[in-house]
Amino acid sequence: MSAGDTTTSIYETNLGGFYKVRIQPETLTLTFNATANVAGAGPVPGGQPSAKVSGGRNSIGVNCRLVRLKFTTTVPPGYSGGKDTISLPCLTPGTFNTWVDDAVGTYTLNGTAYDVQLVGRTPEKIK
């Protein structure tokens, strides 16, 4: 994930539940094969814990499904030195199911679109 401010979004589980999740705004700019990373449609029931993007996959709660992407041409400033591959949450199961390994797309940071390739997927885990 990139550094910077976060915003609240909605994560949709594989079973159709909705949870708040903290993401960087640019997470929603990730697109593969013309399919954008969109927020879940909600609503989020009150009293629910938030979904988690980082941390141990065996921790209790909703651990978001993730995609790993690699910058394929220009690497954004601050991402050099082995940081050309990052993991981002995929907020809906429909989007996750359309994105396949080796898909190409873009990820926009500070107004600049960077070419990326999907190099791996991690399913959600609810414990």
C-alpha positions in Angstrom: 0.0 0.0 0.0 1.2 3.5 -0.6 1.9 6.1 2.1 -0.2 9.1 2.9 -3.6 10.0 4.2 -6.4 7.4 4.4 -10.1 7.6 3.8 -13.0 5.4 4.8 -14.5 3.2 2.2 -16.8 0.1 2.1 -15.5 -3.5 1.8 -17.9 -6.2 0.6 -17.2 -9.7 1.8 -17.7 -12.8 -0.4 -20.9 -13.6 1.6 -22.3 -10.1 0.9 -21.6 -8.4 4.2 -20.4 -4.8 4.3 -17.7 -3.4 6.5 -15.9 0.0 6.9 -12.3 -0.1 5.7 -9.5 2.4 5.7 -7.7 2.9 2.4 -5.6 5.4 0.6 -7.8 7.3 -1.9 -5.7 6.2 -4.9 -6.7 2.5 -4.1 -9.9 3.3 -6.0 -7.9 4.3 -9.1 -6.6 0.7 -9.6 -7.9 -0.7 -12.9 -7.3 -4.0 -14.7 -8.8 -5.0 -18.0 -11.0 -1.9 -17.9 -12.5 -2.9 -14.5 -12.0 -0.4 -11.7 -11.6 -1.2 -8.0 -14.9 0.2 -6.7 -16.2 0.4 -3.2 -18.9 -1.9 -1.9 -22.4 -0.6 -2.2 -23.2 -0.8 1.5 -24.9 0.1 3.8 -22.6 -0.8 6.7 -24.6 -2.0 9.8 -23.7 -0.2 13.0 -21.6 -1.8 15.6 -19.4 -3.8 13.1 -15.6 -3.9 13.3 -13.7 -2.6 10.4 -12.1 -4.8 7.8 -8.3 -5.0 7.9 -6.0 -4.4 5.0 -2.7 -5.2 6.7 -1.5 -7.3 9.6 -1.4 -11.0 10.1 -3.8 -13.1 7.9 -4.6 -15.2 11.0 -5.8 -12.3 13.1 -9.4 -12.3 14.2 -11.8 -10.3 12.0 -12.3 -9.6 8.3 -8.9 -9.7 6.4 -9.4 -8.1 3.0 -8.8 -9.9 -0.2 -5.6 -8.4 -1.8 -4.0 -8.1 -5.2 -0.3 -7.7 -5.8 0.7 -5.4 -8.6 4.0 -4.6 -10.2 4.8 -1.4 -11.9 5.8 -2.4 -15.5 7.3 0.8 -16.9 8.0 3.9 -14.8 8.2 3.3 -11.1 6.6 6.2 -9.1 8.9 8.3 -6.9 9.4 6.7 -3.6 8.7 3.2 -4.9 12.3 2.4 -6.1 14.7 0.1 -4.4 12.6 -3.1 -4.5 9.2 -1.4 -4.0 8.0 -2.0 -7.5 5.5 -4.6 -6.3 2.8 -3.6 -3.8 -0.4 -5.1 -2.3 -3.8 -3.4 -2.4 -7.2 -4.4 -1.2 -9.8 -5.3 -3.8 -13.1 -4.0 -2.3 -15.7 -6.2 -4.0 -15.8 -9.9 -4.9 -17.1 -9.2 -8.4 -14.1 -7.1 -9.2 -11.7 -9.7 -7.6 -13.3 -12.4 -9.7 -12.7 -10.5 -13.0 -9.1 -9.7 -12.3 -6.8 -12.5 -13.2 -3.0 -13.0 -12.9 -1.0 -11.2 -15.6 -3.8 -8.7 -16.3 -2.6 -5.2 -17.2 -3.9 -1.9 -16.0 -3.2 1.4 -14.4 -2.7 2.8 -10.9 -2.9 6.6 -10.5 -0.7 8.4 -8.0 -0.7 12.2 -7.6 -2.5 12.6 -10.9 -0.1 10.3 -12.9 -1.3 7.0 -14.2 1.3 4.2 -14.0 1.3 1.0 -16.0 0.9 -2.1 -13.7 0.5 -5.8 -14.0 -1.4 -8.1 -11.6 1.1 -10.6 -10.3 -0.8 -12.3 -7.5 -4.1 -12.5 -5.6 -4.8 -13.3 -2.0 -8.4 -14.4 -1.0 -10.2 -12.8 1.9 -10.0 -14.5 5.3 -12.6 -14.2 8.0 -11.7 -15.6 11.4 
